[in-house]
Amino acid sequence: MRSSWVNKISEILGSKPPFNWLSLCLISVLALIAVLGTSTSNVFDSVTTTPVYDIYTSYRRQKEKASIDLFDLKYLSLATARLKEFGLCGKDRENHVPCYNVTANLLAGYKEGEEFDRHCEVSRTAERCLVRPPKDYKIPLSWPVGRDIIWSGNVKVTRDQLLSSGSPTKRLMLLEENQIAFHSEDGDGVKEYSFQIAEMIGLGSDSEFLQAGVRSILDIGCGFGSFGAHIISVNVMVMCITTYEATGSQVQMALERGLPAMLGNFITKQLPYPSLSFDMVHCAQCDVSWNDKGGIFLIEADRLLRPGGYFVLTSPKDKTVGGSMSSKKINILTPLEETTRRLCWSLLAQQYETYIWQKTIDPHCYLSRKQKVIPLCKEGYDTPSYYQPLVPCISSTTSKRWVPIQNRSSGSHLSSAELEVHGVLSEDYSDDLQIWRSHLKNYWSLLTPLIFSDHPKRPGDEDPLPPFNMIRNVMDMNAHYGGLNAAFVEQKKTVWVMNVVPVGSPNTLPLILDQGFAGVLHDWCQPFPTYPRTYDLLHANGLLSQLLSSRCSMIELLVEMDRILRPEGWVILNDKVGAIEKVRMLATQIRWEARVIDFHSGSDQRLLVCQKPFVKK
């Protein structure tokens, strides 16, 4: 039904306005433009000393505003249909992680560790609300200060948990009022520990990891991320992964420090990475019983390791089992030695409580074994792994990606031969990177005035003076070749990117991981395995159009994005006009501030830039 003021105009003008009315309107508009144009000219005449880049910026902003005004006019027509804002969730969901409901999993019959696994089909909730930050939450400190000092109110870790932490990657944290400070130098022994690992594999220091082919490390049960915080300083990507914790969180702590991390465990299911993904698997007192279930957890570690890669275990040799009256110590190394031999691993070195095995580079080794053989997986088994059941077989021995880590290029740019393994032409990869160089320049020029408002930045400048790098944790929700990540690296931006390859898209995750980047498979119809408020910037190129034609709910996706985005964090969506308009309308429900920008003149693509407000009630 039309509003009353529309009906009155219709009564005066009739259903169709007469021609003379249209002529009068047109003349009035032209006259108004002439008046405004004159006044605008006078303004520019009075500021002839304005630098060229300011005029360019002013022009660009006027162009953006015109585009925004156009969408505002369309949006006004939908005013009566605007949807109500979602309410805030209760305090009990401040650190809520969907799909990890231990109580619901137990009631559903999961046991023997399976209750800690990811079960999205069990823990779905009908309530749709926005996860609020804790009462004492504060915006994280900028990098690199935020790596060593975090606000204690931002994480669900108690004082007792911190003080009781005793492993090399956890200890020596200081509690000062509302902050937690981490020792970043040799005060916590991490630097010495990393140097020890380098020496054990035959290197002069840990700065030589890259030259030895170690570009990416999977850190299982990473404590609070101290090992990764140090290794990142030598340009090696360390992905922290650990099981869900209802009280306290290693993953949440690592992400709060600006370190790559995500929830994941392999009690019954494979991790969401393809085979041959990492150069080193590291476990320092990570509480994984590697000997259980016939060594199937070691078989999963073997699946993830590249040829010539290293398995590093730091753990006491003896383990106490049984109750207080009948406890006894057992040697855990003996069964490990047997399983590793069957996997064609060789014990490279042992110092104190640290053991390092190396995976074979010769796939024929598996054919020459004689006793208690672990079978090879069937031909064609190496399909994309997305929470598939663990399997007791050795995979990828005939894969084209079976390349020893020592034979690969040390940089993030892959050679033509390496790209050919992934079925990607060198020209296509170069073109994709060039596009993302241009996109990143546009993104940064757009966000810099908004984020660093007190520190104006001219085109061509590097990162401004402190406060700098308010963006540290970035997620590319539809990563393709990892071009955005590559552009960040090339421009020396101190961010890290979680490159997500959506399930159902071409599986480019092996290509991304082979560049030494962080990445994972994920189904965007489900929540992402992380804690709330763990990313500073979410980016998606073309993802919305894909989801519009799928079974996924767009509003559910946006609510999930809001959950994992920190307050005052940013969202950049690049997509077709129809998808952008729909999301812009829905953004009001989750209280985002949204702007539509036409960076692609003459095309049907638009950019939607949103910011999440800091809401505390």
C-alpha positions in Angstrom: 0.0 0.0 0.0 1.3 3.4 -0.9 1.9 6.0 1.8 -0.5 9.0 2.2 1.9 11.6 0.9 2.3 9.5 -2.3 -1.5 9.3 -2.7 -1.9 13.1 -2.4 0.7 13.7 -5.1 -1.1 11.2 -7.3 -4.5 13.0 -6.8 -2.9 16.3 -7.9 -0.8 15.0 -10.8 -2.9 12.1 -11.9 -1.5 8.6 -12.5 0.9 10.0 -15.1 2.4 13.5 -14.7 1.7 15.9 -17.6 4.5 16.8 -20.0 4.6 20.4 -18.7 5.3 19.2 -15.2 8.2 17.1 -16.4 9.6 20.0 -18.3 9.4 22.2 -15.3 11.2 19.7 -13.1 14.0 19.2 -15.7 14.5 23.0 -16.0 14.6 23.3 -12.2 17.2 20.6 -11.8 19.4 22.1 -14.5 19.2 25.5 -12.8 20.2 24.0 -9.5 23.2 22.3 -11.1 24.3 25.5 -12.6 24.1 27.4 -9.2 26.0 24.6 -7.4 28.6 24.4 -10.1 29.3 28.1 -9.9 29.7 28.0 -6.1 31.9 24.9 -6.4 34.1 26.6 -9.0 34.5 29.6 -6.6 35.6 27.2 -3.8 38.3 25.5 -5.9 39.5 29.0 -7.3 40.1 30.0 -3.7 42.3 27.0 -2.9 44.7 26.9 -5.8 47.6 25.7 -3.6 45.9 22.3 -2.8 48.3 19.4 -3.6 47.4 17.2 -6.6 46.9 14.1 -4.4 44.3 16.0 -2.3 42.3 16.9 -5.5 42.5 13.3 -6.6 41.3 12.1 -3.2 38.4 14.7 -3.2 37.4 13.6 -6.7 37.5 9.9 -5.7 35.4 10.6 -2.6 32.9 12.5 -4.7 32.7 9.6 -7.1 32.2 7.2 -4.2 29.6 9.4 -2.7 27.7 9.6 -5.9 27.7 5.8 -6.1 26.6 5.5 -2.4 23.8 8.1 -3.0 22.5 6.0 -5.9 22.2 2.9 -3.7 20.7 5.0 -0.9 17.9 6.0 -3.2 17.2 2.4 -4.1 17.5 1.5 -0.4 14.9 4.1 0.6 12.3 2.3 -1.5 12.9 -0.7 0.8 12.5 1.3 4.0 9.2 -0.1 4.9 10.6 -3.6 4.5 13.8 -3.1 6.6 14.4 -5.9 9.0 14.8 -5.5 12.7 18.2 -5.5 14.3 19.3 -8.7 16.0 19.6 -8.6 19.7 22.8 -9.4 21.7 23.4 -12.9 23.0 23.6 -13.6 26.7 26.8 -13.5 28.7 27.1 -17.3 28.5 27.8 -17.0 24.8 30.6 -14.5 25.0 33.2 -17.1 24.0 30.7 -19.4 22.1 32.1 -21.7 19.4 29.3 -23.5 17.4 29.7 -27.2 16.6 31.7 -27.8 19.8 29.1 -28.5 22.4 30.5 -31.2 24.6 27.3 -31.7 26.6 25.1 -32.0 23.5 27.7 -34.4 21.9 27.6 -36.7 25.0 23.8 -36.7 25.0 23.9 -37.6 21.3 26.0 -40.7 22.2 29.5 -39.5 21.3 32.2 -40.8 23.7 35.8 -41.9 24.0 37.0 -38.5 22.9 34.5 -38.0 20.1 32.6 -35.6 22.3 35.4 -33.1 21.9 35.2 -33.4 18.1 33.4 -31.0 15.7 29.7 -32.0 15.3 27.7 -29.2 13.6 24.7 -31.4 13.1 24.3 -31.8 16.9 24.8 -28.3 18.2 22.7 -26.2 15.9 20.6 -23.5 17.7 17.4 -21.8 16.6 18.4 -18.6 18.4 19.9 -16.0 16.1 21.8 -13.2 18.0 25.0 -11.3 18.0 27.8 -12.4 20.3 28.7 -9.6 22.6 32.2 -8.9 23.8 33.1 -9.5 27.5 32.5 -6.6 30.0 36.3 -5.8 30.2 37.0 -6.3 26.5 39.4 -3.8 24.9 40.6 -3.3 21.3 43.9 -5.3 20.9 47.2 -3.4 20.9 48.7 -2.9 17.5 51.4 -5.3 16.1 54.1 -6.0 17.1 53.3 -4.8 20.7 50.2 -6.9 20.7 52.3 -10.1 20.1 53.8 -9.7 23.6 51.1 -7.9 25.6 47.3 -8.6 25.5 44.3 -7.5 27.5 43.4 -10.2 30.0 39.7 -9.4 29.6 39.8 -10.4 26.0 40.4 -14.1 26.6 38.8 -16.8 28.6 41.9 -17.9 30.6 42.0 -17.6 34.3 44.9 -16.5 36.5 45.3 -20.0 37.9 45.5 -21.5 34.4 48.3 -19.2 33.5 50.3 -19.7 36.7 50.0 -23.5 36.4 51.3 -23.6 32.8 54.7 -25.3 32.8 55.7 -26.3 29.3 58.4 -24.5 27.3 55.8 -22.8 25.2 53.6 -21.6 28.1 55.7 -20.5 31.0 57.0 -17.1 32.3 53.9 -15.0 31.6 53.4 -11.9 33.7 50.1 -10.7 35.0 49.9 -6.9 35.5 46.5 -5.6 36.4 44.5 -6.0 33.2 47.3 -7.2 30.9 49.2 -10.4 30.2 52.8 -10.0 29.1 54.8 -12.6 27.3 58.6 -12.9 27.2 59.6 -12.6 23.6 63.3 -13.0 24.0 65.3 -15.8 25.6 63.6 -15.3 29.0 61.2 -18.2 28.3 63.7 -20.4 26.6 61.9 -20.5 23.3 64.7 -19.0 21.3 67.1 -21.5 22.7 64.6 -24.4 22.1 64.2 -23.3 18.5 68.0 -23.1 18.0 68.2 -26.6 19.5 65.8 -28.0 16.9 67.7 -26.3 14.1 71.0 -27.9 15.3 69.4 -31.3 15.6 68.4 -31.3 11.9 71.9 -30.2 10.9 71.5 -26.4 10.6 73.6 -23.6 12.0 70.6 -21.7 13.5 66.9 -21.4 13.1 67.4 -18.6 10.6 68.3 -21.3 8.1 65.0 -23.1 8.3 63.9 -21.6 4.9 67.1 -22.6 3.2 66.5 -26.2 4.5 63.0 -26.3 3.0 61.1 -25.6 6.2 58.5 -23.0 5.3 55.5 -24.1 7.2 55.0 -25.8 10.6 51.9 -27.4 12.1 52.2 -26.8 15.9 49.9 -29.3 17.6 48.8 -28.2 21.1 50.7 -25.0 20.8 50.3 -23.7 24.4 49.9 -19.9 24.2 51.8 -19.6 21.0 55.3 -18.7 22.2 57.0 -21.1 19.8 55.1 -19.7 16.8 55.7 -16.1 18.0 59.4 -16.7 17.7 59.5 -18.8 14.5 57.4 -16.2 12.7 60.4 -13.8 13.2 62.5 -16.0 10.9 59.7 -15.9 8.2 58.4 -19.4 8.7 54.6 -19.8 8.9 53.5 -21.7 12.0 49.9 -22.8 12.3 48.8 -23.5 15.8 46.1 -26.2 16.1 44.5 -27.7 19.2 41.3 -29.1 20.5 38.4 -27.1 21.8 38.6 -26.1 25.4 35.5 -25.1 27.3 37.5 -23.2 29.9 40.6 -21.4 28.7 41.8 -21.6 25.1 45.2 -22.0 23.5 43.8 -21.0 20.1 42.0 -17.9 21.4 45.2 -16.8 23.2 47.4 -17.3 20.1 45.0 -15.4 17.8 44.7 -12.6 20.3 48.5 -12.3 20.0 48.2 -12.1 16.2 49.4 -15.6 15.5 47.9 -18.1 13.0 45.7 -20.6 14.8 42.5 -22.6 14.6 40.5 -25.3 16.4 41.1 -28.8 15.3 41.9 -32.3 16.6 42.2 -35.7 15.0 40.5 -38.0 17.6 38.4 -39.6 14.9 38.6 -37.3 11.9 41.3 -36.0 9.6 42.3 -32.4 9.9 40.9 -30.2 7.0 44.2 -30.1 5.1 45.2 -32.1 2.0 48.0 -34.6 2.1 51.6 -33.3 1.9 50.8 -29.9 3.5 53.5 -29.1 6.1 57.3 -29.3 6.3 57.3 -29.9 10.0 54.8 -31.2 12.6 55.7 -30.0 16.1 54.4 -31.4 19.4 55.7 -30.1 22.7 53.8 -31.9 25.5 50.7 -31.6 23.3 48.8 -34.4 25.2 48.3 -36.6 22.1 48.7 -40.3 22.8 50.6 -41.1 19.7 50.7 -44.8 20.4 46.9 -45.3 20.8 44.7 -47.0 18.2 47.5 -48.7 16.4 49.4 -45.5 15.8 46.7 -43.9 13.7 47.5 -40.4 14.9 51.1 -40.9 13.7 49.7 -42.0 10.3 47.7 -38.8 10.1 50.8 -36.8 10.9 52.6 -38.7 8.1 49.7 -37.8 5.7 50.3 -34.1 6.5 54.1 -34.2 6.2 55.8 -33.6 3.0 58.7 -35.9 1.9 61.8 -35.1 3.9 59.7 -33.3 6.5 60.3 -33.5 10.2 58.2 -34.7 13.2 59.4 -33.0 16.4 58.3 -34.4 19.7 59.2 -32.9 23.1 57.9 -35.1 25.9 59.2 -37.1 28.9 60.4 -40.5 27.9 58.4 -42.2 30.7 54.6 -41.8 31.2 52.8 -42.6 34.5 49.6 -44.6 34.0 47.1 -46.1 36.4 45.6 -44.9 39.7 47.3 -43.6 42.8 47.5 -47.1 44.4 48.7 -48.9 41.3 50.5 -46.3 39.2 53.5 -47.3 37.1 55.8 -45.7 34.6 55.9 -46.9 31.0 58.3 -46.1 28.2 56.5 -44.4 25.4 59.5 -44.3 23.1 59.6 -48.1 22.3 56.2 -48.3 20.6 56.9 -45.0 18.9 60.1 -46.4 17.4 58.2 -49.4 16.0 55.4 -47.3 14.4 57.8 -44.8 12.9 59.9 -47.6 11.3 56.7 -48.9 9.7 56.1 -45.4 8.4 59.6 -45.2 6.9 60.6 -42.5 9.3 64.2 -42.3 10.6 65.1 -41.1 14.1 67.4 -38.2 13.1 68.4 -36.9 16.6 67.6 -36.9 20.3 68.5 -34.4 22.9 67.2 -34.3 26.4 63.4 -34.8 26.0 63.3 -33.7 22.3 63.1 -36.3 19.5 63.2 -35.6 15.8 62.1 -38.1 13.1 62.4 -37.4 9.3 60.0 -38.7 6.7 61.5 -40.7 3.8 62.0 -39.0 0.5 61.9 -42.3 -1.3 58.3 -43.7 -2.0 59.8 -47.1 -2.8 60.7 -47.5 0.9 57.1 -48.5 1.5 57.4 -51.4 -1.0 60.5 -52.8 0.7 59.0 -53.2 4.2 58.6 -56.8 5.4 57.0 -57.0 8.9 53.8 -55.5 10.3 53.3 -53.4 7.2 51.0 -50.4 7.3 49.1 -50.7 4.0 49.2 -48.1 1.2 45.9 -46.3 0.5 44.2 -47.3 -2.7 45.0 -45.4 -5.9 43.0 -42.2 -6.1 42.3 -42.0 -2.4 44.0 -38.6 -2.0 40.8 -36.6 -2.3 40.2 -33.2 -0.5 40.1 -33.9 3.2 37.2 -32.2 4.9 36.7 -33.9 8.3 36.9 -37.4 6.8 37.4 -40.3 9.1 41.0 -41.2 10.0 42.3 -44.1 7.9 45.0 -46.6 8.8 46.9 -46.4 5.5 49.7 -44.4 4.0 48.6 -41.9 1.3 50.0 -39.8 -1.6 53.1 -42.0 -2.4 52.3 -41.6 -6.1 51.2 -38.0 -6.0 52.7 -35.4 -8.3 53.3 -33.3 -5.2 55.7 -35.9 -3.8 58.6 -33.5 -3.9 61.2 -33.5 -1.1 61.2 -30.2 0.8 64.9 -29.8 0.2 64.2 -29.7 -3.6 61.7 -26.9 -3.5 62.2 -23.1 -4.1 62.7 -21.2 -0.8 60.5 -18.2 -1.7 56.7 -17.9 -1.8 56.6 -17.5 -5.6 56.4 -21.0 -7.2 58.4 -21.9 -10.2 56.7 -22.8 -13.5 57.4 -26.5 -12.8 55.8 -26.3 -9.4 52.7 -24.5 -10.8 52.5 -27.2 -13.5 52.1 -29.8 -10.7 48.9 -28.0 -9.7 47.6 -27.7 -13.3 48.1 -23.9 -13.2 49.8 -22.0 -16.1 52.5 -19.5 -15.0 50.8 -16.8 -17.0 47.5 -17.3 -15.2 49.2 -17.2 -11.8 51.1 -14.0 -12.7 47.9 -12.4 -14.0 46.1 -13.3 -10.8 48.8 -11.8 -8.7 48.8 -8.6 -10.8 45.1 -8.2 -10.2 45.5 -8.5 -6.5 48.4 -6.0 -6.4 45.9 -3.5 -7.9 43.1 -4.6 -5.6 45.3 -4.4 -2.5 46.4 -0.9 -3.4 42.8 0.2 -3.7 41.8 -1.5 -0.5 44.7 0.0 1.4 44.1 3.5 0.0 40.4 3.2 1.1 41.0 1.8 4.6 44.1 3.8 5.6 42.3 7.2 6.0 39.6 5.4 8.0 41.9 3.3 10.3 44.8 5.7 10.6 42.7 9.0 10.7 45.4 10.7 12.8 48.2 9.8 10.4 47.3 10.8 6.8 49.0 8.8 4.2 50.0 9.9 0.7 50.0 7.5 -2.3 53.2 5.5 -2.3 53.9 5.8 1.4 54.8 2.8 3.5 52.9 2.0 6.7 52.4 5.1 8.8 54.0 5.8 12.1 52.5 4.3 15.3 49.8 3.4 15.9 50.3 1.2 12.9 49.0 -2.1 11.6 45.7 -2.2 13.5 45.0 -5.0 11.0 46.9 -8.1 11.8 44.6 -11.2 11.5 43.1 -11.3 8.0 40.8 -14.0 6.5 40.3 -14.4 2.8 37.1 -16.3 2.7 37.4 -17.3 -1.0 41.2 -17.4 -1.5 41.5 -18.9 -5.1 45.3 -18.9 -5.7 46.1 -17.0 -2.5 46.8 -13.8 -4.6 45.7 -11.4 -1.8 48.2 -13.1 0.6 50.9 -13.0 -2.0 50.2 -9.3 -2.6 50.4 -8.6 1.2 53.8 -10.4 1.3 55.1 -8.6 -1.7 54.2 -5.2 -0.2 55.7 -6.2 3.2 52.5 -5.7 5.1 52.9 -7.2 8.6 49.7 -9.2 8.4 49.0 -13.0 8.1 46.1 -14.4 6.1 43.9 -17.4 6.7 43.3 -18.5 3.1 40.0 -20.3 3.0 39.0 -22.5 0.1 35.3 -23.1 0.1 34.1 -26.7 -0.2 32.7 -27.2 -3.6 35.1 -24.7 -5.3 38.1 -25.8 -7.3 40.5 -27.2 -4.7 43.4 -24.7 -4.8 44.4 -25.3 -1.2 47.5 -27.5 -2.1 48.7 -24.6 -4.3 48.2 -22.1 -1.4 50.0 -24.3 1.1 52.9 -25.0 -1.3 53.5 -21.2 -1.2 54.1 -21.4 2.5 50.8 -19.7 3.4 48.2 -20.6 6.0 45.0 -22.1 4.6 42.1 -24.5 5.2 39.1 -26.1 3.5 35.8 -24.9 4.9 32.0 -25.2 4.1 30.6 -21.7 4.6 27.2 -23.2 5.3 28.7 -24.1 8.7 30.5 -22.0 11.4 34.2 -21.5 11.1 36.3 -23.4 13.8 37.5 -20.4 15.8 36.6 -18.3 18.9 34.7 -15.0 18.7 36.5 -11.8 17.9 39.6 -13.4 16.4 39.9 -11.6 13.0 40.6 -7.9 12.2 39.6 -8.0 8.5 37.4 -10.4 6.5 37.6 -10.4 2.7 35.6 -12.3 0.1 35.8 -12.0 -3.6 32.9 -13.6 -5.5 31.8 -15.7 -2.5 28.3 -14.1 -2.1 27.3 -15.0 -5.7 28.3 -18.6 -5.1 26.3 -18.8 -1.9 23.2 -17.2 -3.5 22.9 -20.2 -5.7 23.6 -22.7 -2.9 21.7 -24.1 0.1 23.4 -21.7 2.5 21.6 -18.9 4.3 23.1 -15.5 3.6 22.0 -14.0 7.0 23.5 -17.0 8.8 26.8 -16.4 7.0 26.8 -12.7 8.1 26.0 -13.5 11.7 28.9 -16.0 11.7 31.2 -13.3 10.2 30.1 -10.9 12.9 30.9 -13.6 15.5 34.5 -14.0 14.4 35.2 -10.3 13.6 36.5 -8.2 16.4 34.8 -4.9 17.4 35.8 -2.1 15.0 37.0 -4.8 12.6 36.4 -4.5 8.8 34.7 -6.5 6.1 35.5 -6.0 2.3 33.2 -7.8 -0.1 33.8 -7.7 -3.8 30.9 -9.1 -5.9 28.1 -8.6 -8.3 25.7 -5.7 -7.8 22.7 -7.9 -6.9 24.6 -9.8 -4.2 26.1 -6.6 -2.8 22.7 -4.9 -2.5 21.3 -7.9 -0.7 24.1 -8.0 1.8 24.0 -4.2 2.3 20.4 -4.5 3.3 21.0 -7.4 5.7 24.0 -5.6 7.2 21.6 -3.3 9.1 20.3 -6.3 11.0 23.8 -7.0 12.4 24.5 -3.3 13.0 27.3 -2.9 10.5 28.1 0.4 9.0 28.2 -0.2 5.2 29.4 1.7 2.2 29.1 0.7 -1.5 32.0 1.8 -3.7 32.3 1.5 -7.5 35.9 0.5 -8.0 35.1 -1.3 -11.2 33.8 1.4 -13.5 31.6 0.0 -16.3 31.2 -3.4 -14.8 28.5 -5.2 -12.7 31.0 -5.5 -9.8 30.8 -3.5 -6.6 32.8 -3.2 -3.4 31.0 -3.3 -0.1 33.0 -2.0 2.9 31.6 -2.6 6.4 32.8 -1.9 9.9 31.6 -3.7 13.0 30.7 -1.3 15.8 31.9 -1.7 19.4 28.6 -2.6 21.1 28.6 -3.3 24.8 25.3 -3.4 26.7 
